[in-house]
Amino acid sequence: MPPTTSPKAQRPRAQLGESDMDMKKATKLLHTLGGIGLTGAIVTHIILLSIAPEPTSLVAYAAIREAAAVLSRWLLLPSLTLVLISGLWSMAVHPPFRDTGWVLAKLLLGLSIFEGSLVSIQGPAERAARQAAAALAGEIDPATLPGPMDDEWGALWVVLSIALANVVLGVWRPRFSRRR
């Protein structure tokens, strides 16, 4: 009796070739890894700010501020870049994504995350680290150093909320589409 194969194994892929399917899976993996890094960086930044001492404890304050800047530089920005590039690439390699409303919504939210991260998280983290290092070196008065500010907290929570909304859109995939 000849070996039997399942109907699924005999069926050719409907629209995508093998290499297209591999590219789609690789892009999805990169997008997911970037999203994990992005949200992890934001949550870690929130934790760092929550344990940050007042500027009167200058050495500890400078260490926390430097850690936040390094986190933004080496995890937040690369993860964000990976998410944006893989998201755009997925639109290029998977044609149905080009006419899907939820993908356009994710793109617009992703661009707002990019801007919010650069302007409200990365920039202030780098600036605070430089100021703390200058105070530690005796170049500026430590009394002029700001503590964790409300706008820092607000920006982190807003960007995290938008990032989580993007995840929900990617999982839920609502059925709104652009009109032709």
JOPE-V914714 format. One record per backbone hydrogen bond with DSSP energy under -1.0 kcal/mol. NH is the residue of the N-H (numbers start at 0). CO is the residue of the C=O. Records with the same first field share a line. If there is no record, write none. Layout:
# JOPE-V914714
NH=CO ; CO
This chain:
# JOPE-V914714
9=5
10=6
20=16
21=17
22=18
23=19
24=20
25=21
26=22
27=23
28=24
29=25
30=26
31=27
32=28
33=29
34=30
35=31
36=32
37=33
38=34
39=35
40=36
41=37
42=38
43=39
44=40
45=41
46=42
47=43
48=44
49=45
50=46
56=53
57=55
60=56
61=57
62=58
63=59
64=60
65=61
66=62
67=63
68=64
69=65
70=66
71=67
72=68
73=69
74=70
75=70
76=71
78=74
79=75
80=76
81=77
82=78
83=79
84=80
85=81
86=82
87=83
88=84
89=85
90=86
91=87
92=88
93=89
96=93
97=94
99=96
100=175
103=99
104=100
105=101
106=102
107=103
108=104
109=105
110=106
111=107
112=108
113=109
114=110
115=111
116=112
117=113
118=114
119=115
120=116
121=116
122=117
124=120
125=121
126=122
127=123
128=124
129=125
130=126
131=127
132=128
133=129
134=130
135=131
136=132
137=134
138=133
143=140
144=141
152=148
153=149
154=150
155=151
156=152
157=153
158=154
159=155
160=156
161=157
162=158
163=159
164=160
165=161
166=162
167=163
168=164
169=165
170=166
171=167
172=168
